[in-house]
Amino acid sequence: MDQTPDQQEVLIARDNTSGQVGAVVGQNPDGTPQMADVKSTPLSELIKFNKGQNPLEAFMSNFMRQARNPTLFSFFRLQEDKYELVGPAMADIIRNPGDNAEMLKPYEVEMKAPAQAEQQEQATAKTQQPETTGIKQPPIDRDSIDWVKIEQQWGIKRDDLEKSGALDQMVYNHKSPQLFTVTPRFGDETFSLQAKLSFRTNPDGSYSLVPHFIRNEPQLDQEFKGYTFTKEDKAELRKTGNLGKAVELADPKTGEMKKCLVSIDRLTNEIEAVPVDKIYIKPKVANISLDMQAIGILKNGGMIREQHVELPNGAKFTADLQYNAAKRDIVFVNSDVYRQKQEQNSSQQQQVRDSWHNPDGSVKRLEHWCKLPLDEQQQADYLAGKKVLVGETKDKFGNDCTVYFQYNPEKRQPETTRVYPDRDKVVGIAEESKTQYAVNNNGATNEATKNVQEPLQRGQTAPKDENQQRQQRKPKGPKP
């Protein structure tokens, strides 16, 4: 019998009583299939069957003979050369056989079963609770969120999130699709900042609002959860917003390495990652139905190219499909609309570059910098690429500083450096307010005030009054 690899298949089984799904690697003494995790078990350990042969003839004949109740298991066949790509996605879908019956039908191995056993299997499929891996998570209970505290701390109201539609996504642990104005209060001062919003689950089961503030650019030159982006990675992230492949990242809490997809949030420039085993992909995107092979490609960061998309509003265009970790969903990339935006951005960037360059591409001579005049020697030094001392001035915080500037050939623009004669003067956040800022704005914990419910005030590092002292002594929530 010819056993060439391209003619072989493997089996994935589902225990209909427990919901366990696994690749078939052998047979237990009682005749039940011996199963292993699809996501981690290599193809070499699986039992393989000739494609021209019914897989039940060799393995399942023995299974049917020994197992007390064969109908407690369902089996699905898969081509050997598609196992590594499609297998993990197929295993997720098999966990919900009732909801995905049409998609699984071409892969299912038919088994003759008594009518009573069939009814039991259908009832089990309807009542079986899905595992969290690859399955859409239940939403956060909106009424369990402390909306009064969120409004006091950030100026965000529940009604505003509901009317905008953002809350519908945030309760599924997604960020808001749009920016909101948050108004944090530091001491006697209130600031207005633009940010995307999401919820964080606290150890005591409560929820906090987390703002994701806008950054000037994604920090691609810095290590991200133990991974260093290559030159090709950076180019791909800037081009599509997605890394385009799964990489091993360290969990910041446990240090455990997990296979993840990485993307850039285009509004905030924040780098986002999601573990592959937590990705949920709907079987239909717009008018496009996805089979298991397509879902497998997407869950590994790949693209489904040149799809003809038709949206509910009637818009039609051609685009590539790819999973975006920031949106936690499939996005359209390389579409006509996307290319137009890229061309507009390129044109705007070219205009910016031209403001620092002559028509022939050479660096343009500057007569002023930071509103300070430049003499001929300073201009010549700048054109020569040297660091130029401009003079004494004040920064936006009113602090005295000495200004230098220099042309950066990589960024193709000049950059400013400020040197402060008095290093005791802190630019930005005052030294006495660093604890307040970290606790109120960055989610940090100060041991002396960790149970105080109100935002800290300027310079505060301990409970300010008797009420806060009581809060600190009697923390709310369950004991750790």
Secondary structure as the mmCIF struct_conf table of DSSP 4:
data_model
#
loop_
_struct_conf.conf_type_id
_struct_conf.id
_struct_conf.beg_label_comp_id
_struct_conf.beg_label_asym_id
_struct_conf.beg_label_seq_id
_struct_conf.end_label_comp_id
_struct_conf.end_label_asym_id
_struct_conf.end_label_seq_id
HELX_RH_3T_P HELX_RH_3T_P1 PRO A 5 GLN A 7
STRN STRN1 GLN A 8 ASP A 15
TURN_TY1_P TURN_TY1_P1 ASN A 16 SER A 18
STRN STRN2 VAL A 21 GLN A 27
TURN_TY1_P TURN_TY1_P2 PRO A 29 ASP A 30
BEND BEND1 GLY A 31 GLY A 31
HELX_LH_PP_P HELX_LH_PP_P1 THR A 32 THR A 32
STRN STRN3 PRO A 33 ALA A 36
TURN_TY1_P TURN_TY1_P3 VAL A 38 SER A 40
BEND BEND2 THR A 41 THR A 41
HELX_RH_3T_P HELX_RH_3T_P2 LEU A 43 GLU A 45
BEND BEND3 LEU A 46 LEU A 46
STRN STRN4 LYS A 48 ASN A 50
TURN_TY1_P TURN_TY1_P4 LYS A 51 GLY A 52
BEND BEND4 GLN A 53 GLN A 53
HELX_RH_AL_P HELX_RH_AL_P1 PRO A 55 PRO A 55
HELX_RH_PI_P HELX_RH_PI_P1 LEU A 56 MET A 60
HELX_RH_AL_P HELX_RH_AL_P2 SER A 61 GLN A 66
BEND BEND5 ARG A 68 ARG A 68
HELX_RH_3T_P HELX_RH_3T_P3 PRO A 70 LEU A 72
STRN STRN5 PHE A 73 GLN A 79
HELX_RH_3T_P HELX_RH_3T_P4 GLU A 80 LYS A 82
HELX_RH_AL_P HELX_RH_AL_P3 TYR A 83 ILE A 94
TURN_TY1_P TURN_TY1_P5 ARG A 95 ARG A 95
BEND BEND6 ASN A 96 ASN A 96
TURN_TY1_P TURN_TY1_P6 PRO A 97 ASN A 100
HELX_RH_AL_P HELX_RH_AL_P4 ALA A 101 LEU A 104
HELX_RH_3T_P HELX_RH_3T_P5 LYS A 105 TYR A 107
STRN STRN6 GLU A 108 GLU A 108
HELX_LH_PP_P HELX_LH_PP_P2 VAL A 109 GLU A 110
HELX_RH_AL_P HELX_RH_AL_P5 ALA A 115 THR A 127
HELX_LH_PP_P HELX_LH_PP_P3 GLN A 128 GLU A 131
BEND BEND7 THR A 132 THR A 132
TURN_TY1_P TURN_TY1_P7 THR A 133 GLY A 134
BEND BEND8 ILE A 135 ILE A 135
HELX_LH_PP_P HELX_LH_PP_P4 LYS A 136 ILE A 140
HELX_RH_3T_P HELX_RH_3T_P6 ARG A 142 SER A 144
BEND BEND9 ILE A 145 ILE A 145
HELX_RH_AL_P HELX_RH_AL_P6 TRP A 147 TRP A 154
HELX_RH_AL_P HELX_RH_AL_P7 ARG A 158 SER A 164
TURN_TY1_P TURN_TY1_P8 GLY A 165 GLY A 165
HELX_RH_AL_P HELX_RH_AL_P8 ALA A 166 MET A 170
TURN_TY1_P TURN_TY1_P9 VAL A 171 ASN A 173
HELX_LH_PP_P HELX_LH_PP_P5 HIS A 174 SER A 176
BEND BEND10 PRO A 177 GLN A 178
STRN STRN7 PHE A 180 VAL A 182
STRN STRN8 ARG A 185 PHE A 186
TURN_TY1_P TURN_TY1_P10 GLY A 187 ASP A 188
STRN STRN9 GLU A 189 THR A 190
STRN STRN10 LEU A 193 THR A 201
TURN_TY1_P TURN_TY1_P11 PRO A 203 ASP A 204
BEND BEND11 GLY A 205 GLY A 205
STRN STRN11 TYR A 207 PHE A 213
BEND BEND12 ASN A 216 GLU A 217
TURN_TY1_P TURN_TY1_P12 LEU A 220 ASP A 221
BEND BEND13 GLN A 222 GLN A 222
STRN STRN12 PHE A 224 PHE A 224
TURN_TY1_P TURN_TY1_P13 LYS A 225 GLY A 226
STRN STRN13 TYR A 227 TYR A 227
HELX_RH_AL_P HELX_RH_AL_P9 LYS A 231 THR A 240
BEND BEND14 GLY A 241 GLY A 241
STRN STRN14 ASN A 242 ASN A 242
BEND BEND15 LYS A 245 LYS A 245
STRN STRN15 VAL A 247 ALA A 250
TURN_TY1_P TURN_TY1_P14 PRO A 252 THR A 254
STRN STRN16 MET A 257 ILE A 264
TURN_TY1_P TURN_TY1_P15 ARG A 266 THR A 268
STRN STRN17 ILE A 271 PRO A 275
HELX_RH_3T_P HELX_RH_3T_P7 VAL A 276 LYS A 278
BEND BEND16 PRO A 283 PRO A 283
STRN STRN18 LYS A 284 VAL A 285
TURN_TY1_P TURN_TY1_P16 ALA A 286 ASN A 287
STRN STRN19 ILE A 288 SER A 289
HELX_RH_AL_P HELX_RH_AL_P10 MET A 292 LYS A 299
TURN_TY1_P TURN_TY1_P17 ASN A 300 GLY A 301
STRN STRN20 ILE A 304 GLU A 310
TURN_TY1_P TURN_TY1_P18 PRO A 312 ASN A 313
BEND BEND17 GLY A 314 GLY A 314
STRN STRN21 LYS A 316 ASN A 324
TURN_TY1_P TURN_TY1_P19 ALA A 325 ARG A 328
STRN STRN22 ASP A 329 VAL A 333
BEND BEND18 ASN A 334 ASN A 334
HELX_RH_AL_P HELX_RH_AL_P11 ASP A 336 ASP A 354
TURN_TY1_P TURN_TY1_P20 SER A 355 TRP A 356
STRN STRN23 HIS A 357 HIS A 357
TURN_TY1_P TURN_TY1_P21 PRO A 359 ASP A 360
BEND BEND19 GLY A 361 GLY A 361
HELX_LH_PP_P HELX_LH_PP_P6 SER A 362 SER A 362
STRN STRN24 VAL A 363 VAL A 363
HELX_LH_PP_P HELX_LH_PP_P7 LYS A 364 ARG A 365
BEND BEND20 GLU A 367 GLU A 367
STRN STRN25 HIS A 368 TRP A 369
TURN_TY1_P TURN_TY1_P22 CYS A 370 LYS A 371
STRN STRN26 LEU A 372 PRO A 373
HELX_RH_AL_P HELX_RH_AL_P12 GLU A 376 LEU A 383
TURN_TY1_P TURN_TY1_P23 ALA A 384 GLY A 385
STRN STRN27 VAL A 388 LYS A 394
TURN_TY1_P TURN_TY1_P24 LYS A 396 PHE A 397
BEND BEND21 GLY A 398 GLY A 398
STRN STRN28 ASP A 400 ASN A 408
TURN_TY1_P TURN_TY1_P25 PRO A 409 ARG A 412
STRN STRN29 GLN A 413 VAL A 419
BEND BEND22 PRO A 421 PRO A 421
TURN_TY1_P TURN_TY1_P26 ARG A 423 ASP A 424
BEND BEND23 LYS A 425 LYS A 425
HELX_LH_PP_P HELX_LH_PP_P8 VAL A 426 VAL A 426
BEND BEND24 VAL A 427 ILE A 429
HELX_RH_3T_P HELX_RH_3T_P8 GLU A 431 SER A 433
HELX_RH_AL_P HELX_RH_AL_P13 LYS A 434 ASN A 442
HELX_RH_3T_P HELX_RH_3T_P9 GLU A 447 THR A 449
TURN_TY1_P TURN_TY1_P27 LYS A 450 ASN A 451
BEND BEND25 GLU A 454 GLU A 454
HELX_LH_PP_P HELX_LH_PP_P9 PRO A 455 GLN A 457
TURN_TY1_P TURN_TY1_P28 ARG A 458 GLY A 459
BEND BEND26 ALA A 462 ALA A 462
BEND BEND27 ASP A 465 ASP A 465
HELX_RH_AL_P HELX_RH_AL_P14 GLU A 466 ARG A 473
BEND BEND28 LYS A 474 LYS A 474
BEND BEND29 GLY A 477 GLY A 477
#
